[in-house]
């Protein structure tokens, strides 16, 4: 489970060296937009060395690769799969066919390396109008797809929309991608908040993302990691309420009651499910003891 | 592998190393400048030499300007510069 995913430029030796000190649950080592076209070869080798040497234990390791149709994607996959990242992030994914093409290349690299099939998962980056409209088919296209990720900057450009902090222009895309991912039973991650110096704006944006159903959110700056983690961590009040809900339900079952209430509100299945999810997240984050 | 042209890799940023390679006739000539030359100069040179040998480069001049790079960074930058100097696409 990732609350935060921190972008780390693949050709920056210093940022790679310090990538895992900021508390991000996931690291996105970036071979795409953060790397100039003439430096793709250098970035691949630097990322290769960093992963093999530093390993980044404790973080979910994601490598963002260049899009299909570029001269870099095949080499990206061939060289990154042997590093066994948890996830590869294919970019500008527009259809299920795109995922199939990527998955085929990943399977070939796994076979060549002697890795079991489906060792490496995918988190497609949807950042075009076509990608958003095909979100459900992309989410269901391949067992490698573990999550979807919304990229609002390229999407806004594709939509010919004006990007804003409030995000009205991506409201539909956010709803659509969450709906698709949840319908497919996978996780979903929100686009980064790009104003590095606006902490209040980040808090509002992360809180909105959580309220909309996102699993977590990406960060382009280490400064944003703590704020995102906080927004996606159940509060003590939420944990306490979830405990109360489950206690009331258990008590109701013991007494053979068909319906139970808490603080004057009827407790139905969605509330119980949500309470279980809160406690499950709390256990995963070490905030609560108990079995998952 | 034969170095056929001058090539560079890396940066002068902190924790990185800037590597320049150029063709040569007789053996490997490795020059190291580093902010930690006294403590790690020999290891830096060894990392560069091992990388060149691994790639089968016998003749080249390698100039390294180190800004506190760790071993894997040095090897990655040297490998990139050598492959570029040999005009090998990878």
Interface residues (C-beta under 8 A of the other chain):
Chain A: X12 X13 X14 X17 X41 X42 X45 X46 X48 X49 X50 X52 X53 X54 X75
Chain B: X9 X10 X11 X13 X14 X15 X16 X17 X69 X70 X71 X72 X73 X75 X76 X77 X79 X80 X83 X84 X89 X90
